Amino acid sequence: MTTPRDTREAIAADLLNWIRQNEHSAPPWFLDDGSASPALAEVPAAPASVSAAPVPESTAESPAAEAAADPTFAAACAAFVAETLALIERDGVPPGGSLPPDPLLAAHGGDKAAALAALCAEVLPCAKCDLHRARTHTVFGTGNPDADLVFIGEAPGQDEDLQGEPFVGRSGQLLTKILGAIGYARQDVYICNILKCRPPNNRDPLPAEVQQCEPHLRRQLAILRPRAICCLGRIAGQTLLGTEASLGRLRQAVHFYAGIPVTVTFHPAALLRNPGWKRDTWDDVRRLRALVDALAARQAPGQ
């Protein structure tokens, strides 16, 4: 039986979500931080008529449409894309970067899926560092072999170690929602980590571990040859790019790994701990999508 208090709490929760969503003009993942609804005492009383207002699934039809609705962001996004394309033109970097194609590509007639499967078979039994002693599964990577975009985290966590697939826990569920908000499904992109085995207690990767594991990642990228890379979190960005720059500085500009444009944003696990960072992440991924679209248009036939 529904009590008046239950009804008031439902109305209050609906109102709060509606206010938050309209205030930030963001899709559902932006609000879904896993926290419980606030107590009724924390929310102003609302008339019953408010509950009839639907909570929209998204306040924009697409990332591009939402960017256009914010002139300041749209201008900054356009400048970011233009500067990145100018750097690529200046350096004459071919699509997919300057990595030489991995020999497995030629061995499999240019079939990226077959080449990745062969590389995975090589990597799964890897015992080059001590992390193999405690692993349940080696976590190679998953996704579309022909993906334009690759997401790279730092290392597998417990869920990933148990299942042998990257980003399958709570942070992976949030990543899936973020991808959906910019028009991608998980099968549209490729997802992997710098380390293929879980460090004890999810500690940061050690330099010796990175030294042994980065060649596996480099070979993955030499097969995938994506248009762009997005590093998820400070550790992934610092490790891939060989820098000690802060996450704030890494987020401010585009970087390059073997000629492939690289952006850096917050790790989804950090967003679960600090939902306030979702605003910045939303801007980061919209810029990223705009860049990938511009690269695709630039490299399309006749461009």
Backbone as CSV, one residue per row, in Angstrom:
resi,resn,N_x,N_y,N_z,CA_x,CA_y,CA_z,C_x,C_y,C_z
1,MET,0.845,-1.198,0.000,0.000,0.000,0.000,0.879,1.246,0.000
2,THR,0.563,2.179,-0.870,1.347,3.402,-0.962,0.855,4.419,0.047
3,THR,1.762,4.925,0.853,1.414,5.921,1.859,1.656,7.319,1.307
4,PRO,1.065,8.341,1.948,1.336,9.710,1.508,2.816,10.037,1.524
5,ARG,3.563,9.492,2.514,4.991,9.774,2.571,5.714,9.159,1.376
6,ASP,5.321,7.923,0.986,5.920,7.294,-0.187,5.705,8.156,-1.423
7,THR,4.475,8.675,-1.546,4.163,9.513,-2.709,5.008,10.779,-2.705
8,ARG,5.138,11.411,-1.518,5.932,12.640,-1.449,7.396,12.367,-1.782
9,GLU,7.918,11.251,-1.299,9.316,10.928,-1.578,9.531,10.665,-3.079
10,ALA,8.572,9.982,-3.709,8.691,9.716,-5.145,8.648,11.018,-5.937
11,ILE,7.741,11.916,-5.530,7.628,13.213,-6.206,8.921,14.007,-6.033
12,ALA,9.454,13.994,-4.820,10.676,14.744,-4.545,11.847,14.199,-5.354
13,ALA,11.945,12.872,-5.428,13.036,12.277,-6.192,12.906,12.603,-7.677
14,ASP,11.684,12.539,-8.211,11.456,12.888,-9.615,11.835,14.338,-9.880
15,LEU,11.440,15.211,-8.960,11.724,16.631,-9.139,13.226,16.891,-9.126
16,LEU,13.931,16.262,-8.189,15.363,16.478,-8.093,16.070,16.008,-9.363
17,ASN,15.685,14.840,-9.846,16.288,14.343,-11.082,15.989,15.268,-12.253
18,TRP,14.751,15.737,-12.316,14.357,16.639,-13.406,15.181,17.924,-13.365
19,ILE,15.346,18.497,-12.154,16.130,19.733,-12.003,17.576,19.482,-12.403
20,ARG,18.143,18.389,-11.895,19.538,18.091,-12.215,19.743,17.918,-13.712
21,GLN,18.850,17.194,-14.334,19.029,16.895,-15.751,18.895,18.152,-16.602
22,ASN,17.934,18.996,-16.279,17.762,20.219,-17.055,18.838,21.236,-16.749
23,GLU,19.331,21.235,-15.518,20.385,22.177,-15.154,21.662,21.875,-15.928
24,HIS,22.000,20.586,-16.083,23.258,20.222,-16.711,23.112,19.867,-18.182
25,SER,21.893,19.773,-18.658,21.660,19.376,-20.049,22.458,18.132,-20.404
26,ALA,22.297,17.092,-19.615,23.113,15.894,-19.791,22.254,14.654,-19.910
27,PRO,22.794,13.587,-20.488,22.064,12.336,-20.644,22.023,11.550,-19.345
28,PRO,21.297,10.430,-19.306,21.075,9.715,-18.049,22.338,9.288,-17.319
29,TRP,23.413,8.913,-18.024,24.599,8.442,-17.316,25.143,9.513,-16.383
30,PHE,24.899,10.769,-16.733,25.408,11.877,-15.939,24.810,11.864,-14.533
31,LEU,23.557,11.407,-14.437,22.866,11.387,-13.152,23.064,10.091,-12.401
32,ASP,23.401,9.029,-13.100,23.433,7.697,-12.507,24.745,7.480,-11.777
33,ASP,24.856,7.978,-10.560,26.093,7.833,-9.801,26.016,6.723,-8.774
34,GLY,24.887,5.984,-8.761,24.756,4.861,-7.849,24.368,5.248,-6.442
35,SER,24.165,6.525,-6.187,23.811,6.948,-4.838,22.316,6.816,-4.624
36,ALA,21.917,6.702,-3.380,20.503,6.585,-3.048,19.821,7.930,-3.210
37,SER,18.512,7.905,-3.403,17.764,9.152,-3.500,17.871,9.899,-2.183
38,PRO,17.978,11.228,-2.212,18.097,11.986,-0.979,16.839,11.871,-0.139
39,ALA,17.024,12.055,1.151,15.875,12.015,2.050,14.936,13.158,1.731
40,LEU,13.683,12.965,2.050,12.680,13.979,1.732,13.022,15.313,2.363
41,ALA,13.615,15.278,3.549,13.932,16.521,4.245,14.968,17.347,3.499
42,GLU,15.746,16.706,2.614,16.779,17.427,1.885,16.253,18.061,0.614
43,VAL,15.005,17.777,0.258,14.443,18.247,-0.995,13.257,19.151,-0.710
44,PRO,13.162,20.314,-1.349,12.016,21.178,-1.113,10.716,20.471,-1.461
45,ALA,9.685,20.798,-0.721,8.377,20.219,-1.012,7.942,20.619,-2.402
46,ALA,7.241,19.718,-3.085,6.827,19.977,-4.462,5.359,19.658,-4.623
47,PRO,4.653,20.413,-5.444,3.259,20.096,-5.704,3.139,18.790,-6.464
48,ALA,2.018,18.091,-6.268,1.822,16.788,-6.902,1.879,16.877,-8.407
49,SER,1.537,18.012,-8.970,1.506,18.130,-10.420,2.886,17.938,-11.041
50,VAL,3.955,18.181,-10.249,5.298,18.045,-10.795,5.578,16.615,-11.205
51,SER,4.994,15.634,-10.490,5.289,14.233,-10.786,4.829,13.835,-12.176
52,ALA,3.938,14.622,-12.755,3.465,14.295,-14.102,4.477,14.675,-15.170
53,ALA,5.460,15.540,-14.794,6.468,15.943,-15.781,7.437,14.806,-15.994
54,PRO,7.574,14.290,-17.201,8.469,13.155,-17.432,9.921,13.550,-17.263
55,VAL,10.744,12.609,-16.795,12.181,12.822,-16.746,12.730,12.441,-18.109
56,PRO,13.231,13.393,-18.896,13.654,13.084,-20.261,14.854,12.171,-20.264
57,GLU,14.940,11.293,-21.268,16.080,10.392,-21.371,17.323,11.137,-21.810
58,SER,17.184,12.181,-22.555,18.310,13.012,-22.931,17.772,14.361,-23.351
59,THR,18.535,15.408,-23.045,18.089,16.740,-23.423,18.676,17.166,-24.758
60,ALA,19.342,16.262,-25.445,19.868,16.575,-26.766,19.713,15.359,-27.657
61,GLU,19.497,15.611,-28.947,19.321,14.504,-29.873,20.642,13.810,-30.179
62,SER,21.747,14.520,-30.043,23.048,13.954,-30.330,24.097,14.801,-29.630
63,PRO,25.345,14.288,-29.465,26.405,15.112,-28.894,26.628,16.393,-29.681
64,ALA,26.553,16.301,-31.019,26.752,17.497,-31.838,25.647,18.514,-31.604
65,ALA,24.393,18.022,-31.467,23.273,18.936,-31.243,23.420,19.637,-29.903
66,GLU,23.845,18.882,-28.892,24.006,19.521,-27.581,25.142,20.519,-27.584
67,ALA,26.247,20.187,-28.279,27.364,21.125,-28.353,26.921,22.421,-29.013
68,ALA,26.114,22.299,-30.069,25.641,23.496,-30.768,24.752,24.344,-29.879
69,ALA,24.063,23.708,-28.920,23.185,24.448,-28.030,23.966,25.264,-27.005
70,ASP,25.261,24.998,-26.864,26.124,25.732,-25.941,27.200,26.415,-26.778
71,PRO,26.998,27.681,-27.162,27.929,28.344,-28.091,29.362,28.379,-27.577
72,THR,29.540,28.577,-26.274,30.893,28.647,-25.729,31.610,27.313,-25.892
73,PHE,30.915,26.231,-25.518,31.528,24.912,-25.675,31.734,24.583,-27.148
74,ALA,30.754,24.914,-27.985,30.861,24.611,-29.411,32.090,25.277,-30.018
75,ALA,32.352,26.528,-29.632,33.521,27.240,-30.158,34.809,26.590,-29.687
76,ALA,34.860,26.214,-28.402,36.056,25.567,-27.860,36.280,24.209,-28.512
77,CYS,35.195,23.480,-28.749,35.280,22.167,-29.385,35.786,22.293,-30.816
78,ALA,35.254,23.265,-31.547,35.684,23.478,-32.931,37.161,23.858,-32.993
79,ALA,37.607,24.684,-32.044,39.015,25.079,-32.011,39.907,23.877,-31.708
80,PHE,39.465,23.032,-30.781,40.213,21.821,-30.425,40.380,20.920,-31.642
81,VAL,39.299,20.699,-32.376,39.356,19.835,-33.562,40.243,20.453,-34.632
82,ALA,40.090,21.757,-34.874,40.879,22.427,-35.909,42.371,22.385,-35.585
83,GLU,42.721,22.610,-34.321,44.130,22.581,-33.927,44.718,21.177,-34.083
84,THR,43.925,20.174,-33.745,44.397,18.801,-33.863,44.621,18.427,-35.325
85,LEU,43.665,18.767,-36.184,43.816,18.471,-37.609,45.015,19.200,-38.200
86,ALA,45.264,20.434,-37.728,46.413,21.199,-38.224,47.724,20.523,-37.827
87,LEU,47.788,19.994,-36.606,48.993,19.284,-36.168,49.227,18.037,-37.008
88,ILE,48.158,17.316,-37.305,48.278,16.094,-38.106,48.737,16.433,-39.524
89,GLU,48.163,17.495,-40.088,48.556,17.920,-41.440,50.012,18.365,-41.452
90,ARG,50.423,19.091,-40.412,51.800,19.601,-40.357,52.814,18.458,-40.340
91,ASP,52.502,17.429,-39.548,53.441,16.319,-39.395,53.262,15.235,-40.451
92,GLY,52.207,15.343,-41.258,51.999,14.372,-42.331,51.809,12.949,-41.846
93,VAL,51.100,12.779,-40.745,50.903,11.449,-40.171,49.794,10.727,-40.927
94,PRO,50.025,9.498,-41.362,48.974,8.760,-42.073,47.880,8.308,-41.129
95,PRO,46.690,7.985,-41.652,45.613,7.459,-40.803,46.094,6.229,-40.033
96,GLY,45.770,6.181,-38.741,46.217,5.054,-37.931,47.588,5.241,-37.332
97,GLY,48.209,6.397,-37.569,49.489,6.683,-36.949,50.673,6.121,-37.699
98,SER,51.847,6.246,-37.071,53.096,5.870,-37.721,53.607,4.497,-37.310
99,LEU,52.826,3.740,-36.545,53.243,2.394,-36.182,53.323,1.520,-37.432
100,PRO,54.417,0.795,-37.616,54.451,-0.139,-38.759,53.447,-1.258,-38.532
101,PRO,52.759,-1.718,-39.571,51.780,-2.783,-39.396,52.416,-4.010,-38.748
102,ASP,51.724,-4.611,-37.805,52.248,-5.792,-37.134,52.384,-6.950,-38.122
103,PRO,53.449,-7.753,-38.012,53.631,-8.887,-38.941,52.445,-9.845,-38.985
104,LEU,51.680,-9.923,-37.887,50.531,-10.821,-37.884,49.464,-10.396,-38.885
105,LEU,49.423,-9.100,-39.202,48.464,-8.636,-40.209,48.763,-9.270,-41.567
106,ALA,50.023,-9.227,-41.937,50.402,-9.822,-43.220,50.203,-11.341,-43.198
107,ALA,50.521,-11.947,-42.061,50.388,-13.398,-41.944,48.943,-13.855,-42.091
108,HIS,48.005,-12.960,-41.786,46.580,-13.307,-41.861,45.876,-12.526,-42.969
109,GLY,46.622,-12.124,-43.961,46.026,-11.505,-45.147,45.323,-10.194,-44.876
110,GLY,45.790,-9.444,-43.863,45.175,-8.163,-43.542,43.923,-8.263,-42.698
111,ASP,43.556,-9.448,-42.258,42.367,-9.658,-41.427,42.697,-9.254,-39.987
112,LYS,42.188,-8.109,-39.558,42.521,-7.607,-38.225,42.012,-8.520,-37.120
113,ALA,40.810,-9.059,-37.281,40.248,-9.938,-36.261,41.129,-11.177,-36.074
114,ALA,41.570,-11.772,-37.176,42.418,-12.955,-37.098,43.780,-12.609,-36.501
115,ALA,44.318,-11.438,-36.874,45.610,-11.018,-36.330,45.524,-10.778,-34.832
116,LEU,44.438,-10.145,-34.371,44.254,-9.915,-32.937,44.098,-11.237,-32.191
117,ALA,43.362,-12.165,-32.781,43.187,-13.472,-32.141,44.531,-14.187,-31.998
118,ALA,45.375,-14.079,-33.033,46.691,-14.711,-32.963,47.564,-14.036,-31.903
119,LEU,47.505,-12.713,-31.838,48.274,-12.001,-30.815,47.770,-12.350,-29.425
120,CYS,46.455,-12.440,-29.272,45.872,-12.816,-27.987,46.391,-14.185,-27.537
121,ALA,46.479,-15.119,-28.456,46.982,-16.452,-28.122,48.424,-16.395,-27.636
122,GLU,49.185,-15.432,-28.160,50.568,-15.256,-27.711,50.635,-14.631,-26.321
123,VAL,49.706,-13.699,-26.063,49.765,-12.917,-24.824,49.179,-13.666,-23.627
124,LEU,48.158,-14.486,-23.840,47.458,-15.137,-22.723,48.393,-15.874,-21.765
125,PRO,49.380,-16.629,-22.246,50.250,-17.337,-21.302,51.449,-16.517,-20.821
126,CYS,51.481,-15.221,-21.104,52.643,-14.392,-20.770,53.021,-14.528,-19.293
127,ALA,54.320,-14.700,-19.049,54.836,-14.804,-17.675,56.078,-13.927,-17.515
128,LYS,56.099,-12.798,-18.214,57.287,-11.940,-18.215,57.448,-11.143,-16.925
129,CYS,56.362,-10.950,-16.170,56.483,-10.277,-14.875,55.743,-11.105,-13.827
130,ASP,55.875,-10.702,-12.560,55.321,-11.506,-11.470,53.795,-11.471,-11.391
131,LEU,53.150,-10.591,-12.127,51.696,-10.493,-12.032,51.003,-11.774,-12.493
132,HIS,51.663,-12.547,-13.316,51.023,-13.774,-13.809,50.794,-14.787,-12.688
133,ARG,51.520,-14.666,-11.595,51.435,-15.670,-10.535,50.080,-15.662,-9.834
134,ALA,49.447,-14.495,-9.759,48.188,-14.394,-9.008,46.972,-14.188,-9.897
135,ARG,47.154,-14.105,-11.194,46.018,-13.795,-12.061,45.089,-14.996,-12.200
136,THR,43.808,-14.681,-12.423,42.836,-15.707,-12.816,42.817,-15.815,-14.338
137,HIS,42.725,-14.653,-14.996,42.753,-14.603,-16.455,43.640,-13.440,-16.904
138,THR,44.294,-13.627,-18.028,44.904,-12.503,-18.729,43.780,-11.741,-19.428
139,VAL,43.816,-10.414,-19.327,42.749,-9.585,-19.909,43.332,-8.875,-21.130
140,PHE,43.082,-9.446,-22.293,43.722,-8.962,-23.520,43.065,-7.699,-24.051
141,GLY,41.764,-7.747,-24.283,41.037,-6.621,-24.865,39.827,-7.153,-25.609
142,THR,38.912,-6.246,-25.931,37.687,-6.671,-26.605,37.119,-5.521,-27.421
143,GLY,36.362,-5.877,-28.464,35.701,-4.844,-29.253,35.840,-5.067,-30.739
144,ASN,35.663,-3.986,-31.470,35.636,-4.010,-32.933,37.060,-3.922,-33.491
145,PRO,37.520,-4.924,-34.231,38.869,-4.851,-34.804,39.051,-3.676,-35.758
146,ASP,37.956,-3.189,-36.339,38.033,-2.061,-37.265,37.603,-0.749,-36.606
147,ALA,37.685,-0.692,-35.296,37.221,0.486,-34.563,38.033,1.728,-34.918
148,ASP,37.344,2.854,-35.014,38.024,4.144,-35.166,38.637,4.604,-33.850
149,LEU,38.099,4.112,-32.743,38.447,4.655,-31.428,38.794,3.527,-30.469
150,VAL,39.906,3.681,-29.760,40.345,2.723,-28.748,40.371,3.410,-27.388
151,PHE,39.773,2.757,-26.393,39.827,3.228,-25.008,40.832,2.379,-24.245
152,ILE,41.710,3.044,-23.493,42.764,2.338,-22.760,42.707,2.719,-21.284
153,GLY,42.549,1.709,-20.435,42.640,1.909,-18.996,44.017,1.509,-18.505
154,GLU,44.201,1.528,-17.193,45.533,1.224,-16.670,45.761,-0.267,-16.469
155,ALA,44.769,-0.973,-15.891,44.956,-2.392,-15.572,43.614,-3.014,-15.223
156,PRO,43.497,-4.333,-15.328,42.249,-4.992,-14.930,42.017,-4.887,-13.424
157,GLY,40.739,-4.889,-13.036,40.359,-4.994,-11.635,39.911,-6.407,-11.317
158,GLN,39.266,-6.562,-10.173,38.866,-7.903,-9.751,37.864,-8.532,-10.707
159,ASP,36.822,-7.789,-11.088,35.814,-8.341,-11.998,36.434,-8.723,-13.339
160,GLU,37.338,-7.879,-13.805,37.970,-8.131,-15.099,38.878,-9.363,-15.023
161,ASP,39.588,-9.499,-13.912,40.458,-10.661,-13.720,39.642,-11.956,-13.699
162,LEU,38.472,-11.896,-13.085,37.639,-13.096,-12.980,37.008,-13.469,-14.316
163,GLN,36.659,-12.446,-15.120,35.957,-12.714,-16.372,36.850,-12.686,-17.613
164,GLY,38.048,-12.142,-17.483,38.955,-12.086,-18.623,38.585,-11.054,-19.662
165,GLU,37.808,-10.044,-19.273,37.366,-9.006,-20.200,37.494,-7.648,-19.525
166,PRO,37.952,-6.627,-20.248,38.140,-5.314,-19.620,36.830,-4.581,-19.356
167,PHE,36.804,-3.826,-18.276,35.696,-2.927,-17.950,34.349,-3.650,-17.946
168,VAL,34.218,-4.607,-17.035,32.958,-5.341,-16.902,32.301,-5.130,-15.534
169,GLY,32.973,-4.463,-14.618,32.389,-4.188,-13.312,31.544,-2.923,-13.344
170,ARG,31.370,-2.289,-12.195,30.554,-1.065,-12.125,31.122,0.036,-12.998
171,SER,32.441,0.174,-12.997,33.039,1.215,-13.841,32.828,0.900,-15.319
172,GLY,32.832,-0.392,-15.674,32.561,-0.773,-17.054,31.129,-0.489,-17.459
173,GLN,30.201,-0.685,-16.533,28.801,-0.370,-16.823,28.631,1.128,-17.067
174,LEU,29.353,1.942,-16.283,29.283,3.384,-16.496,29.933,3.759,-17.822
175,LEU,31.038,3.115,-18.161,31.678,3.388,-19.448,30.720,3.083,-20.601
176,THR,29.971,2.001,-20.485,28.992,1.655,-21.527,27.967,2.773,-21.688
177,LYS,27.512,3.351,-20.580,26.547,4.454,-20.641,27.170,5.702,-21.260
178,ILE,28.416,5.967,-20.921,29.098,7.131,-21.499,29.232,6.959,-23.011
179,LEU,29.615,5.759,-23.423,29.719,5.490,-24.859,28.376,5.709,-25.548
180,GLY,27.313,5.203,-24.944,25.988,5.380,-25.522,25.603,6.833,-25.658
181,ALA,26.042,7.657,-24.705,25.695,9.079,-24.733,26.334,9.807,-25.901
182,ILE,27.449,9.287,-26.433,28.070,9.919,-27.604,27.884,9.070,-28.862
183,GLY,26.908,8.161,-28.800,26.508,7.457,-30.011,27.263,6.185,-30.324
184,TYR,27.949,5.605,-29.342,28.667,4.360,-29.560,28.089,3.242,-28.697
185,ALA,28.135,2.029,-29.221,27.952,0.831,-28.410,29.336,0.254,-28.133
186,ARG,29.416,-0.633,-27.156,30.729,-1.219,-26.838,31.329,-1.925,-28.055
187,GLN,30.477,-2.535,-28.868,30.994,-3.254,-30.028,31.462,-2.334,-31.145
188,ASP,31.260,-1.025,-31.000,31.737,-0.076,-31.996,33.186,0.341,-31.758
189,VAL,33.665,0.190,-30.528,34.994,0.644,-30.160,35.825,-0.559,-29.716
190,TYR,37.089,-0.309,-29.407,37.937,-1.363,-28.844,38.388,-0.895,-27.460
191,ILE,38.376,-1.805,-26.492,38.685,-1.463,-25.105,39.774,-2.396,-24.586
192,CYS,40.800,-1.824,-23.978,41.877,-2.634,-23.434,42.551,-1.872,-22.291
193,ASN,43.603,-2.438,-21.756,44.371,-1.815,-20.684,45.853,-1.837,-21.019
194,ILE,46.609,-1.017,-20.327,48.059,-1.032,-20.494,48.624,-2.349,-19.954
195,LEU,48.211,-2.736,-18.748,48.596,-4.031,-18.202,47.519,-5.057,-18.532
196,LYS,47.933,-6.264,-18.792,46.996,-7.336,-19.123,46.666,-8.217,-17.916
197,CYS,47.329,-7.998,-16.791,47.061,-8.764,-15.573,46.792,-7.806,-14.426
198,ARG,45.992,-8.254,-13.467,45.603,-7.401,-12.355,46.734,-7.255,-11.332
199,PRO,47.093,-6.012,-10.997,48.057,-5.808,-9.908,47.404,-6.113,-8.556
200,PRO,48.161,-6.560,-7.566,47.586,-6.856,-6.248,46.879,-5.636,-5.660
201,ASN,45.662,-5.860,-5.163,44.882,-4.796,-4.517,44.671,-3.587,-5.432
202,ASN,44.718,-3.811,-6.736,44.492,-2.737,-7.723,45.490,-1.583,-7.585
203,ARG,46.688,-1.874,-7.116,47.699,-0.815,-7.000,48.099,-0.334,-8.393
204,ASP,48.822,0.820,-8.431,49.291,1.370,-9.693,50.303,0.421,-10.344
205,PRO,50.360,0.395,-11.669,51.361,-0.431,-12.356,52.781,-0.004,-11.985
206,LEU,53.660,-0.965,-11.846,55.072,-0.686,-11.590,55.801,-0.492,-12.916
207,PRO,56.858,0.326,-12.922,57.589,0.546,-14.183,58.037,-0.743,-14.856
208,ALA,58.501,-1.717,-14.079,58.961,-2.975,-14.677,57.811,-3.729,-15.333
209,GLU,56.619,-3.631,-14.748,55.442,-4.293,-15.327,55.044,-3.621,-16.642
210,VAL,55.075,-2.304,-16.641,54.749,-1.563,-17.864,55.755,-1.893,-18.956
211,GLN,57.024,-1.958,-18.593,58.067,-2.252,-19.573,57.829,-3.597,-20.256
212,GLN,57.348,-4.574,-19.504,57.105,-5.894,-20.068,55.794,-5.965,-20.850
213,CYS,54.810,-5.166,-20.444,53.467,-5.294,-21.017,53.190,-4.316,-22.156
214,GLU,53.856,-3.174,-22.178,53.549,-2.181,-23.199,53.775,-2.692,-24.623
215,PRO,54.774,-3.555,-24.858,54.904,-4.096,-26.222,53.664,-4.845,-26.710
216,HIS,52.938,-5.496,-25.789,51.683,-6.157,-26.184,50.680,-5.116,-26.665
217,LEU,50.566,-4.007,-25.919,49.638,-2.938,-26.293,50.051,-2.313,-27.619
218,ARG,51.335,-2.099,-27.774,51.823,-1.486,-29.013,51.476,-2.358,-30.215
219,ARG,51.582,-3.670,-30.053,51.234,-4.568,-31.152,49.722,-4.568,-31.402
220,GLN,48.928,-4.477,-30.334,47.484,-4.344,-30.525,47.170,-3.121,-31.378
221,LEU,47.777,-1.991,-31.023,47.501,-0.751,-31.746,48.039,-0.818,-33.177
222,ALA,49.136,-1.551,-33.382,49.683,-1.698,-34.733,48.776,-2.546,-35.617
223,ILE,47.943,-3.359,-34.996,46.935,-4.117,-35.749,45.661,-3.286,-35.918
224,LEU,45.213,-2.673,-34.841,43.956,-1.915,-34.874,44.065,-0.661,-35.743
225,ARG,45.183,0.073,-35.602,45.412,1.322,-36.332,44.196,2.244,-36.235
226,PRO,43.821,2.639,-35.022,42.624,3.473,-34.848,42.869,4.920,-35.264
227,ARG,41.786,5.642,-35.454,41.906,7.064,-35.741,42.297,7.844,-34.490
228,ALA,41.848,7.378,-33.305,42.110,8.110,-32.071,42.114,7.147,-30.893
229,ILE,42.731,7.599,-29.799,42.809,6.848,-28.543,42.296,7.745,-27.426
230,CYS,41.571,7.155,-26.485,41.174,7.869,-25.273,41.713,7.099,-24.073
231,CYS,42.567,7.729,-23.289,43.082,7.133,-22.062,42.117,7.442,-20.923
232,LEU,41.782,6.424,-20.169,40.844,6.568,-19.058,41.628,6.640,-17.753
233,GLY,41.810,7.859,-17.256,42.485,8.060,-15.987,43.915,8.549,-16.122
234,ARG,44.387,9.145,-15.028,45.738,9.731,-14.996,46.822,8.684,-15.265
235,ILE,46.713,7.534,-14.611,47.764,6.528,-14.745,47.876,6.045,-16.183
236,ALA,46.739,5.778,-16.820,46.776,5.332,-18.211,47.387,6.396,-19.105
237,GLY,46.989,7.659,-18.900,47.523,8.738,-19.722,49.010,8.936,-19.513
238,GLN,49.432,8.980,-18.248,50.851,9.173,-17.960,51.691,8.026,-18.511
239,THR,51.187,6.809,-18.344,51.959,5.639,-18.759,52.074,5.551,-20.274
240,LEU,50.961,5.724,-20.977,50.995,5.625,-22.436,51.856,6.721,-23.043
241,LEU,51.761,7.931,-22.482,52.427,9.083,-23.073,53.821,9.332,-22.493
242,GLY,54.196,8.578,-21.461,55.518,8.742,-20.871,55.727,10.103,-20.250
243,THR,54.773,10.535,-19.425,54.824,11.853,-18.819,54.399,11.776,-17.359
244,GLU,54.755,12.782,-16.585,54.295,12.893,-15.206,53.293,14.034,-15.054
245,ALA,52.783,14.543,-16.149,51.815,15.640,-16.109,50.561,15.214,-15.353
246,SER,49.926,16.172,-14.691,48.708,15.894,-13.945,47.555,15.599,-14.896
247,LEU,46.501,14.991,-14.353,45.328,14.716,-15.176,44.744,16.017,-15.708
248,GLY,44.743,17.055,-14.892,44.217,18.340,-15.348,44.949,18.845,-16.583
249,ARG,46.273,18.738,-16.582,47.045,19.194,-17.740,46.859,18.250,-18.928
250,LEU,46.769,16.961,-18.667,46.573,16.010,-19.753,45.241,16.223,-20.449
251,ARG,44.222,16.616,-19.689,42.894,16.817,-20.261,42.829,18.066,-21.133
252,GLN,43.760,18.984,-20.986,43.644,20.281,-21.640,44.002,20.272,-23.121
253,ALA,44.680,19.220,-23.574,45.175,19.253,-24.953,45.151,17.862,-25.558
254,VAL,45.327,17.822,-26.870,45.485,16.543,-27.552,46.955,16.148,-27.482
255,HIS,47.210,14.853,-27.435,48.565,14.313,-27.409,48.677,13.296,-28.544
256,PHE,49.858,12.734,-28.724,50.036,11.764,-29.802,50.864,10.578,-29.322
257,TYR,50.432,9.391,-29.713,51.168,8.159,-29.471,51.446,7.541,-30.833
258,ALA,52.717,7.553,-31.241,53.090,7.056,-32.570,52.229,7.700,-33.661
259,GLY,51.942,8.977,-33.485,51.173,9.708,-34.480,49.671,9.615,-34.338
260,ILE,49.177,8.785,-33.410,47.732,8.640,-33.202,47.275,9.668,-32.181
261,PRO,46.253,10.493,-32.486,45.777,11.472,-31.507,45.268,10.781,-30.242
262,VAL,45.652,11.337,-29.097,45.282,10.778,-27.798,44.636,11.861,-26.946
263,THR,43.468,11.569,-26.383,42.875,12.429,-25.361,42.825,11.657,-24.052
264,VAL,42.729,12.393,-22.961,42.717,11.778,-21.630,41.527,12.330,-20.854
265,THR,40.808,11.464,-20.178,39.701,11.898,-19.335,39.692,11.072,-18.061
266,PHE,38.712,11.311,-17.203,38.617,10.614,-15.934,38.304,9.128,-16.140
267,HIS,38.841,8.293,-15.275,38.489,6.883,-15.271,37.069,6.742,-14.726
268,PRO,36.237,5.875,-15.310,34.871,5.720,-14.782,34.821,5.389,-13.297
269,ALA,35.814,4.650,-12.783,35.826,4.349,-11.346,35.949,5.625,-10.524
270,ALA,36.689,6.609,-11.040,36.811,7.884,-10.337,35.483,8.634,-10.338
271,LEU,34.708,8.480,-11.412,33.405,9.140,-11.482,32.423,8.529,-10.490
272,LEU,32.558,7.235,-10.228,31.691,6.593,-9.231,31.992,7.127,-7.841
273,ARG,33.244,7.469,-7.590,33.623,8.025,-6.288,33.347,9.522,-6.201
274,ASN,33.431,10.203,-7.347,33.287,11.657,-7.367,32.367,12.055,-8.524
275,PRO,31.052,11.929,-8.336,30.117,12.225,-9.434,30.235,13.640,-9.979
276,GLY,30.764,14.565,-9.199,30.906,15.936,-9.672,31.823,16.073,-10.869
277,TRP,32.675,15.085,-11.095,33.589,15.135,-12.236,32.919,14.725,-13.540
278,LYS,31.672,14.285,-13.484,30.989,13.866,-14.705,30.773,15.027,-15.671
279,ARG,30.614,16.233,-15.146,30.441,17.396,-16.022,31.643,17.550,-16.952
280,ASP,32.852,17.473,-16.372,34.061,17.614,-17.180,34.221,16.432,-18.135
281,THR,33.870,15.244,-17.672,33.979,14.058,-18.522,33.055,14.178,-19.726
282,TRP,31.865,14.694,-19.509,30.906,14.879,-20.599,31.481,15.803,-21.662
283,ASP,32.141,16.876,-21.249,32.787,17.757,-22.212,33.922,17.031,-22.941
284,ASP,34.711,16.258,-22.186,35.832,15.531,-22.789,35.366,14.576,-23.880
285,VAL,34.335,13.794,-23.590,33.928,12.773,-24.560,33.198,13.394,-25.753
286,ARG,32.541,14.524,-25.554,31.935,15.195,-26.716,33.020,15.738,-27.650
287,ARG,34.080,16.304,-27.074,35.210,16.750,-27.911,35.834,15.567,-28.646
288,LEU,35.968,14.461,-27.922,36.537,13.263,-28.529,35.704,12.797,-29.709
289,ARG,34.391,12.730,-29.537,33.523,12.285,-30.633,33.618,13.242,-31.814
290,ALA,33.676,14.539,-31.553,33.800,15.513,-32.639,35.108,15.315,-33.394
291,LEU,36.183,14.999,-32.662,37.469,14.780,-33.309,37.436,13.526,-34.189
292,VAL,36.881,12.437,-33.664,36.819,11.195,-34.450,35.993,11.410,-35.713
293,ASP,34.878,12.126,-35.589,34.043,12.391,-36.755,34.802,13.226,-37.788
294,ALA,35.571,14.223,-37.309,36.335,15.065,-38.224,37.439,14.267,-38.909
295,LEU,38.082,13.369,-38.179,39.130,12.521,-38.770,38.531,11.592,-39.821
296,ALA,37.345,11.046,-39.527,36.696,10.156,-40.486,36.334,10.915,-41.764
297,ALA,35.821,12.138,-41.610,35.443,12.948,-42.773,36.679,13.322,-43.587
298,ARG,37.769,13.624,-42.883,39.017,14.012,-43.558,39.596,12.863,-44.361
299,GLN,39.420,11.653,-43.852,40.044,10.498,-44.487,39.086,9.739,-45.404
300,ALA,37.851,10.255,-45.548,36.891,9.610,-46.422,37.288,9.810,-47.887
301,PRO,36.864,8.937,-48.773,37.179,9.088,-50.197,36.733,10.456,-50.719
302,GLY,37.602,11.111,-51.441,37.268,12.395,-52.017,37.560,13.565,-51.121
303,GLN,38.043,13.267,-49.857,38.325,14.376,-48.950,39.774,14.831,-49.125
